């Protein structure tokens, strides 16, 4: 493909890297060794290598630039949604707004 596609692919890869760093941050900062949050972040983290591979496969197999651009745009939008979801659940403001008893109950169940 051309320079336009190459730039978009690099942008998507950069956003995937950023999402991975976000997960690593929340895993280190918010889990505090508690099993429930660790498992939740580990589950979401499986999305990163899967998505990287899916993007590589789609780029390698694509012969239609408009379709590939649409796919890459969908990936970026999905990453934004995933990032917002993670932020909603693991940011400091979210953790502070949850009653400790509820947090402990969810941790026990997970």
MIKOLSE-995400 format. One record per residue: residue in three letters; x, y, z of N, C-alpha, C in turn; residue number from 0. Coordinates in Angstrom, 2 decimals, m for minus. Layout:
BEGIN
<type ALA	nxx X	nyy Y	nzz Z	caxx X	cayy Y	cazz Z	cxx X	cyy Y	czz Z	seq NUM>
...
END
This chain:
BEGIN
<type UNK	nxx 0.84	nyy m1.18	nzz 0.00	caxx 0.00	cayy 0.00	cazz 0.00	cxx 0.89	cyy 1.25	czz 0.00	seq 0>
<type UNK	nxx 0.29	nyy 2.39	nzz 0.16	caxx 1.04	cayy 3.63	cazz 0.05	cxx 1.41	cyy 4.24	czz 1.40	seq 1>
<type UNK	nxx 1.95	nyy 5.43	nzz 1.30	caxx 2.40	cayy 6.16	cazz 2.49	cxx 1.24	cyy 6.47	czz 3.43	seq 2>
<type UNK	nxx 0.08	nyy 6.74	nzz 2.85	caxx m1.10	cayy 7.04	cazz 3.67	cxx m1.46	cyy 5.86	czz 4.56	seq 3>
<type UNK	nxx m1.48	nyy 4.69	nzz 3.99	caxx m1.79	cayy 3.48	cazz 4.77	cxx m0.70	cyy 3.22	czz 5.80	seq 4>
<type UNK	nxx 0.55	nyy 3.34	nzz 5.39	caxx 1.65	cayy 3.12	cazz 6.34	cxx 1.53	cyy 4.05	czz 7.55	seq 5>
<type UNK	nxx 1.19	nyy 5.31	nzz 7.30	caxx 1.04	cayy 6.26	cazz 8.41	cxx m0.12	cyy 5.87	czz 9.31	seq 6>
<type UNK	nxx m1.22	nyy 5.44	nzz 8.72	caxx m2.38	cayy 5.02	cazz 9.53	cxx m2.05	cyy 3.79	czz 10.35	seq 7>
<type UNK	nxx m1.35	nyy 2.84	nzz 9.76	caxx m0.99	cayy 1.61	cazz 10.48	cxx m0.07	cyy 1.97	czz 11.65	seq 8>
<type UNK	nxx 0.91	nyy 2.83	nzz 11.41	caxx 1.79	cayy 3.27	cazz 12.52	cxx 0.98	cyy 3.95	czz 13.62	seq 9>
<type UNK	nxx 0.00	nyy 4.75	nzz 13.23	caxx m0.86	cayy 5.41	cazz 14.22	cxx m1.65	cyy 4.42	czz 15.04	seq 10>
<type UNK	nxx m2.20	nyy 3.41	nzz 14.38	caxx m2.96	cayy 2.38	cazz 15.09	cxx m2.04	cyy 1.60	czz 16.02	seq 11>
<type UNK	nxx m0.86	nyy 1.23	nzz 15.54	caxx 0.09	cayy 0.50	cazz 16.39	cxx 0.49	cyy 1.33	czz 17.60	seq 12>
<type UNK	nxx 0.64	nyy 2.63	nzz 17.41	caxx 0.97	cayy 3.52	cazz 18.52	cxx m0.16	cyy 3.57	czz 19.55	seq 13>
<type UNK	nxx m1.38	nyy 3.59	nzz 19.06	caxx m2.53	cayy 3.60	cazz 19.98	cxx m2.64	cyy 2.27	czz 20.73	seq 14>
<type UNK	nxx m2.34	nyy 1.18	nzz 20.07	caxx m2.33	cayy m0.13	cazz 20.74	cxx m1.26	cyy m0.13	czz 21.83	seq 15>
<type UNK	nxx m0.08	nyy 0.39	nzz 21.52	caxx 0.99	cayy 0.49	cazz 22.52	cxx 0.55	cyy 1.33	czz 23.71	seq 16>
<type UNK	nxx m0.13	nyy 2.44	nzz 23.43	caxx m0.61	cayy 3.31	cazz 24.50	cxx m1.63	cyy 2.61	czz 25.38	seq 17>
<type UNK	nxx m2.52	nyy 1.85	nzz 24.77	caxx m3.50	cayy 1.10	cazz 25.53	cxx m2.82	cyy 0.06	czz 26.41	seq 18>
<type UNK	nxx m1.81	nyy m0.59	nzz 25.86	caxx m1.06	cayy m1.58	cazz 26.64	cxx m0.38	cyy m0.92	czz 27.84	seq 19>
<type UNK	nxx 0.21	nyy 0.25	nzz 27.63	caxx 0.84	cayy 0.98	cazz 28.76	cxx m0.20	cyy 1.37	czz 29.81	seq 20>
<type UNK	nxx m1.38	nyy 1.77	nzz 29.36	caxx m2.45	cayy 2.12	cazz 30.28	cxx m2.82	cyy 0.91	czz 31.15	seq 21>
<type UNK	nxx m2.94	nyy m0.25	nzz 30.54	caxx m3.26	cayy m1.47	cazz 31.29	cxx m2.15	cyy m1.80	czz 32.28	seq 22>
<type UNK	nxx m0.90	nyy m1.66	nzz 31.85	caxx 0.22	cayy m1.92	cazz 32.75	cxx 0.20	cyy m0.96	czz 33.94	seq 23>
<type UNK	nxx m0.11	nyy 0.30	nzz 33.67	caxx m0.18	cayy 1.30	cazz 34.74	cxx m1.24	cyy 0.92	czz 35.77	seq 24>
<type UNK	nxx m2.45	nyy 0.64	nzz 35.28	caxx m3.53	cayy 0.30	cazz 36.21	cxx m3.25	cyy m1.01	czz 36.93	seq 25>
<type UNK	nxx m2.60	nyy m1.93	nzz 36.26	caxx m2.26	cayy m3.18	cazz 36.92	cxx m1.30	cyy m2.95	czz 38.07	seq 26>
<type UNK	nxx m0.33	nyy m2.08	nzz 37.85	caxx 0.66	cayy m1.80	cazz 38.89	cxx 0.11	cyy m0.90	czz 39.99	seq 27>
<type UNK	nxx m0.72	nyy 0.07	nzz 39.62	caxx m1.16	cayy 1.08	cazz 40.58	cxx m2.46	cyy 0.74	czz 41.29	seq 28>
<type UNK	nxx m3.37	nyy 0.09	nzz 40.64	caxx m4.71	cayy m0.08	cazz 41.20	cxx m5.00	cyy m1.47	czz 41.75	seq 29>
<type UNK	nxx m4.23	nyy m2.44	nzz 41.38	caxx m4.56	cayy m3.79	cazz 41.82	cxx m4.08	cyy m4.06	czz 43.24	seq 30>
<type UNK	nxx m2.96	nyy m3.46	nzz 43.61	caxx m2.39	cayy m3.64	cazz 44.96	cxx m2.35	cyy m5.11	czz 45.36	seq 31>
<type UNK	nxx m2.12	nyy m5.96	nzz 44.39	caxx m2.01	cayy m7.38	cazz 44.67	cxx m3.33	cyy m8.10	czz 44.87	seq 32>
<type UNK	nxx m4.45	nyy m7.37	nzz 44.79	caxx m5.77	cayy m8.01	cazz 44.96	cxx m6.07	cyy m8.84	czz 43.72	seq 33>
<type UNK	nxx m6.54	nyy m10.03	nzz 43.95	caxx m6.72	cayy m10.99	cazz 42.87	cxx m7.78	cyy m10.57	czz 41.85	seq 34>
<type UNK	nxx m8.90	nyy m10.03	nzz 42.30	caxx m9.97	cayy m9.65	cazz 41.38	cxx m9.53	cyy m8.63	czz 40.33	seq 35>
<type UNK	nxx m8.99	nyy m7.48	nzz 40.76	caxx m8.52	cayy m6.51	cazz 39.77	cxx m7.39	cyy m7.04	czz 38.89	seq 36>
<type UNK	nxx m6.52	nyy m7.84	nzz 39.45	caxx m5.42	cayy m8.42	cazz 38.66	cxx m6.00	cyy m9.30	czz 37.55	seq 37>
<type UNK	nxx m6.97	nyy m10.13	nzz 37.89	caxx m7.58	cayy m11.00	cazz 36.89	cxx m8.35	cyy m10.21	czz 35.84	seq 38>
<type UNK	nxx m9.04	nyy m9.15	nzz 36.27	caxx m9.81	cayy m8.34	cazz 35.32	cxx m8.87	cyy m7.67	czz 34.31	seq 39>
<type UNK	nxx m7.79	nyy m7.10	nzz 34.80	caxx m6.85	cayy m6.43	cazz 33.90	cxx m6.14	cyy m7.46	czz 33.02	seq 40>
<type UNK	nxx m5.82	nyy m8.62	nzz 33.57	caxx m5.18	cayy m9.67	cazz 32.78	cxx m6.10	cyy m10.12	czz 31.64	seq 41>
<type UNK	nxx m7.39	nyy m10.21	nzz 31.93	caxx m8.34	cayy m10.61	cazz 30.89	cxx m8.40	cyy m9.57	czz 29.78	seq 42>
<type UNK	nxx m8.50	nyy m8.31	nzz 30.15	caxx m8.54	cayy m7.25	cazz 29.14	cxx m7.22	cyy m7.19	czz 28.37	seq 43>
<type UNK	nxx m6.12	nyy m7.50	nzz 29.04	caxx m4.79	cayy m7.45	cazz 28.40	cxx m4.65	cyy m8.46	czz 27.27	seq 44>
<type UNK	nxx m5.45	nyy m9.53	nzz 27.28	caxx m5.37	cayy m10.50	cazz 26.18	cxx m5.84	cyy m9.89	czz 24.86	seq 45>
<type UNK	nxx m6.57	nyy m8.80	nzz 24.95	caxx m7.04	cayy m8.10	cazz 23.76	cxx m5.89	cyy m7.49	czz 22.96	seq 46>
<type UNK	nxx m4.84	nyy m7.05	nzz 23.65	caxx m3.73	cayy m6.34	cazz 23.00	cxx m3.01	cyy m7.22	czz 21.97	seq 47>
<type UNK	nxx m2.49	nyy m8.39	nzz 22.33	caxx m1.80	cayy m9.19	cazz 21.30	cxx m2.76	cyy m9.69	czz 20.22	seq 48>
<type UNK	nxx m4.01	nyy m9.98	nzz 20.60	caxx m4.98	cayy m10.40	cazz 19.60	cxx m5.20	cyy m9.29	czz 18.58	seq 49>
<type UNK	nxx m5.38	nyy m8.06	nzz 19.06	caxx m5.64	cayy m6.94	cazz 18.17	cxx m4.43	cyy m6.64	czz 17.29	seq 50>
<type UNK	nxx m3.23	nyy m6.70	nzz 17.86	caxx m2.02	cayy m6.49	cazz 17.06	cxx m1.97	cyy m7.48	czz 15.90	seq 51>
<type UNK	nxx m2.20	nyy m8.74	nzz 16.21	caxx m2.16	cayy m9.78	cazz 15.18	cxx m3.26	cyy m9.57	czz 14.14	seq 52>
<type UNK	nxx m4.43	nyy m9.19	nzz 14.59	caxx m5.55	cayy m8.97	cazz 13.67	cxx m5.24	cyy m7.82	czz 12.71	seq 53>
<type UNK	nxx m4.64	nyy m6.74	nzz 13.22	caxx m4.27	cayy m5.61	cazz 12.36	cxx m3.22	cyy m6.06	czz 11.35	seq 54>
<type UNK	nxx m2.20	nyy m6.80	nzz 11.80	caxx m1.17	cayy m7.29	cazz 10.86	cxx m1.77	cyy m8.14	czz 9.76	seq 55>
<type UNK	nxx m2.65	nyy m9.05	nzz 10.15	caxx m3.28	cayy m9.93	cazz 9.16	cxx m4.11	cyy m9.14	czz 8.16	seq 56>
<type UNK	nxx m4.86	nyy m8.19	nzz 8.65	caxx m5.73	cayy m7.40	cazz 7.77	cxx m4.89	cyy m6.56	czz 6.81	seq 57>
<type UNK	nxx m3.82	nyy m5.97	nzz 7.31	caxx m2.95	cayy m5.15	cazz 6.45	cxx m2.29	cyy m6.04	czz 5.39	seq 58>
<type UNK	nxx m1.81	nyy m7.20	nzz 5.79	caxx m1.14	cayy m8.10	cazz 4.85	cxx m2.09	cyy m8.61	czz 3.77	seq 59>
<type UNK	nxx m3.32	nyy m8.85	nzz 4.14	caxx m4.27	cayy m9.45	cazz 3.20	cxx m5.03	cyy m8.42	czz 2.36	seq 60>
<type UNK	nxx m4.98	nyy m7.17	nzz 2.76	caxx m5.80	cayy m6.16	cazz 2.10	cxx m5.28	cyy m5.79	czz 0.72	seq 61>
<type UNK	nxx m6.22	nyy m5.66	nzz m0.19	caxx m5.91	cayy m5.17	cazz m1.54	cxx m6.74	cyy m3.94	czz m1.86	seq 62>
<type UNK	nxx m7.59	nyy m3.55	nzz m0.91	caxx m8.51	cayy m2.44	cazz m1.12	cxx m8.26	cyy m1.35	czz m0.08	seq 63>
<type UNK	nxx m7.67	nyy m0.25	nzz m0.51	caxx m7.29	cayy 0.81	cazz 0.42	cxx m8.47	cyy 1.40	czz 1.19	seq 64>
<type UNK	nxx m9.59	nyy 1.71	nzz 0.56	caxx m10.71	cayy 2.26	cazz 1.34	cxx m11.22	cyy 1.31	czz 2.42	seq 65>
<type UNK	nxx m11.27	nyy 0.03	nzz 2.11	caxx m11.72	cayy m0.95	cazz 3.10	cxx m10.73	cyy m1.05	czz 4.26	seq 66>
<type UNK	nxx m9.46	nyy m1.03	nzz 3.94	caxx m8.44	cayy m1.09	cazz 4.99	cxx m8.49	cyy 0.16	czz 5.87	seq 67>
<type UNK	nxx m8.66	nyy 1.32	nzz 5.27	caxx m8.78	cayy 2.56	cazz 6.05	cxx m9.99	cyy 2.50	czz 6.98	seq 68>
<type UNK	nxx m11.10	nyy 1.97	nzz 6.48	caxx m12.30	cayy 1.83	cazz 7.31	cxx m12.05	cyy 0.87	czz 8.47	seq 69>
<type UNK	nxx m11.36	nyy m0.24	nzz 8.19	caxx m11.02	cayy m1.19	cazz 9.25	cxx m10.15	cyy m0.52	czz 10.31	seq 70>
<type UNK	nxx m9.12	nyy 0.20	nzz 9.88	caxx m8.22	cayy 0.86	cazz 10.83	cxx m8.95	cyy 1.91	czz 11.67	seq 71>
<type UNK	nxx m9.89	nyy 2.62	nzz 11.06	caxx m10.68	cayy 3.59	cazz 11.79	cxx m11.54	cyy 2.90	czz 12.86	seq 72>
<type UNK	nxx m12.09	nyy 1.75	nzz 12.50	caxx m12.88	cayy 0.98	cazz 13.46	cxx m12.02	cyy 0.53	czz 14.63	seq 73>
<type UNK	nxx m10.80	nyy 0.11	nzz 14.35	caxx m9.88	cayy m0.30	cazz 15.41	cxx m9.60	cyy 0.86	czz 16.35	seq 74>
<type UNK	nxx m9.34	nyy 2.03	nzz 15.79	caxx m9.06	cayy 3.21	cazz 16.63	cxx m10.26	cyy 3.54	czz 17.51	seq 75>
<type UNK	nxx m11.45	nyy 3.52	nzz 16.94	caxx m12.65	cayy 3.81	cazz 17.74	cxx m12.83	cyy 2.77	czz 18.85	seq 76>
<type UNK	nxx m12.57	nyy 1.52	nzz 18.55	caxx m12.68	cayy 0.47	cazz 19.56	cxx m11.65	cyy 0.67	czz 20.66	seq 77>
<type UNK	nxx m10.45	nyy 1.09	nzz 20.30	caxx m9.43	cayy 1.36	cazz 21.31	cxx m9.84	cyy 2.52	czz 22.22	seq 78>
<type UNK	nxx m10.43	nyy 3.55	nzz 21.65	caxx m10.94	cayy 4.66	cazz 22.48	cxx m11.97	cyy 4.16	czz 23.47	seq 79>
<type UNK	nxx m12.91	nyy 3.33	nzz 23.01	caxx m13.93	cayy 2.80	cazz 23.89	cxx m13.33	cyy 1.91	czz 24.98	seq 80>
<type UNK	nxx m12.39	nyy 1.07	nzz 24.59	caxx m11.74	cayy 0.20	cazz 25.57	cxx m10.98	cyy 1.02	czz 26.60	seq 81>
<type UNK	nxx m10.30	nyy 2.06	nzz 26.15	caxx m9.55	cayy 2.92	cazz 27.06	cxx m10.49	cyy 3.63	czz 28.03	seq 82>
<type UNK	nxx m11.59	nyy 4.14	nzz 27.52	caxx m12.58	cayy 4.79	cazz 28.39	cxx m13.14	cyy 3.82	czz 29.42	seq 83>
<type UNK	nxx m13.41	nyy 2.59	nzz 28.98	caxx m13.94	cayy 1.57	cazz 29.88	cxx m12.94	cyy 1.29	czz 31.02	seq 84>
<type UNK	nxx m11.69	nyy 1.10	nzz 30.66	caxx m10.66	cayy 0.83	cazz 31.66	cxx m10.51	cyy 2.01	czz 32.61	seq 85>
<type UNK	nxx m10.51	nyy 3.22	nzz 32.06	caxx m10.39	cayy 4.41	cazz 32.90	cxx m11.57	cyy 4.51	czz 33.86	seq 86>
<type UNK	nxx m12.78	nyy 4.25	nzz 33.36	caxx m13.96	cayy 4.30	cazz 34.22	cxx m13.86	cyy 3.33	czz 35.39	seq 87>
<type UNK	nxx m13.30	nyy 2.17	nzz 35.14	caxx m13.26	cayy 1.14	cazz 36.18	cxx m12.02	cyy 1.20	czz 37.07	seq 88>
<type UNK	nxx m10.90	nyy 1.69	nzz 36.56	caxx m9.67	cayy 1.58	cazz 37.32	cxx m9.00	cyy 2.90	czz 37.68	seq 89>
<type UNK	nxx m9.56	nyy 4.02	nzz 37.25	caxx m8.92	cayy 5.29	cazz 37.60	cxx m9.10	cyy 5.55	czz 39.10	seq 90>
<type UNK	nxx m8.28	nyy 6.41	nzz 39.62	caxx m8.31	cayy 6.71	cazz 41.05	cxx m9.67	cyy 7.25	czz 41.47	seq 91>
<type UNK	nxx m10.27	nyy 8.12	nzz 40.66	caxx m11.58	cayy 8.69	cazz 41.00	cxx m12.63	cyy 7.59	czz 41.09	seq 92>
<type UNK	nxx m12.57	nyy 6.60	nzz 40.22	caxx m13.54	cayy 5.51	cazz 40.26	cxx m13.37	cyy 4.67	czz 41.51	seq 93>
<type UNK	nxx m12.13	nyy 4.40	nzz 41.86	caxx m11.86	cayy 3.57	cazz 43.04	cxx m12.31	cyy 4.29	czz 44.30	seq 94>
<type UNK	nxx m12.10	nyy 5.60	nzz 44.37	caxx m12.49	cayy 6.35	cazz 45.56	cxx m13.99	cyy 6.44	czz 45.72	seq 95>
<type UNK	nxx m14.75	nyy 6.36	nzz 44.62	caxx m16.19	cayy 6.47	cazz 44.70	cxx m16.91	cyy 5.17	czz 45.06	seq 96>
<type UNK	nxx m16.20	nyy 4.08	nzz 45.16	caxx m16.80	cayy 2.79	cazz 45.47	cxx m16.68	cyy 2.52	czz 46.96	seq 97>
<type UNK	nxx m17.79	nyy 2.22	nzz 47.63	caxx m17.69	cayy 1.89	cazz 49.05	cxx m16.77	cyy 0.68	czz 49.25	seq 98>
<type UNK	nxx m15.98	nyy 0.75	nzz 50.29	caxx m15.00	cayy m0.31	cazz 50.55	cxx m15.66	cyy m1.67	czz 50.69	seq 99>
<type UNK	nxx m16.80	nyy m1.75	nzz 51.32	caxx m17.47	cayy m3.05	cazz 51.48	cxx m17.89	cyy m3.64	czz 50.14	seq 100>
<type UNK	nxx m18.35	nyy m2.79	nzz 49.23	caxx m18.71	cayy m3.28	cazz 47.90	cxx m17.46	cyy m3.76	czz 47.16	seq 101>
<type UNK	nxx m16.41	nyy m2.98	nzz 47.24	caxx m15.14	cayy m3.35	cazz 46.59	cxx m14.65	cyy m4.70	czz 47.12	seq 102>
<type UNK	nxx m14.69	nyy m4.89	nzz 48.44	caxx m14.24	cayy m6.15	cazz 49.03	cxx m15.14	cyy m7.32	czz 48.62	seq 103>
<type UNK	nxx m16.45	nyy m7.08	nzz 48.52	caxx m17.37	cayy m8.14	cazz 48.11	cxx m17.10	cyy m8.57	czz 46.66	seq 104>
<type UNK	nxx m16.88	nyy m7.61	nzz 45.79	caxx m16.57	cayy m7.93	cazz 44.39	cxx m15.25	cyy m8.67	czz 44.30	seq 105>
<type UNK	nxx m14.26	nyy m8.22	nzz 45.07	caxx m12.95	cayy m8.88	cazz 45.07	cxx m13.08	cyy m10.34	czz 45.53	seq 106>
<type UNK	nxx m13.88	nyy m10.58	nzz 46.56	caxx m14.08	cayy m11.97	cazz 47.02	cxx m14.72	cyy m12.83	czz 45.93	seq 107>
<type UNK	nxx m15.67	nyy m12.28	nzz 45.20	caxx m16.37	cayy m13.03	cazz 44.17	cxx m15.50	cyy m13.30	czz 42.95	seq 108>
<type UNK	nxx m14.57	nyy m12.40	nzz 42.68	caxx m13.73	cayy m12.57	cazz 41.50	cxx m12.60	cyy m13.49	czz 41.83	seq 109>
END
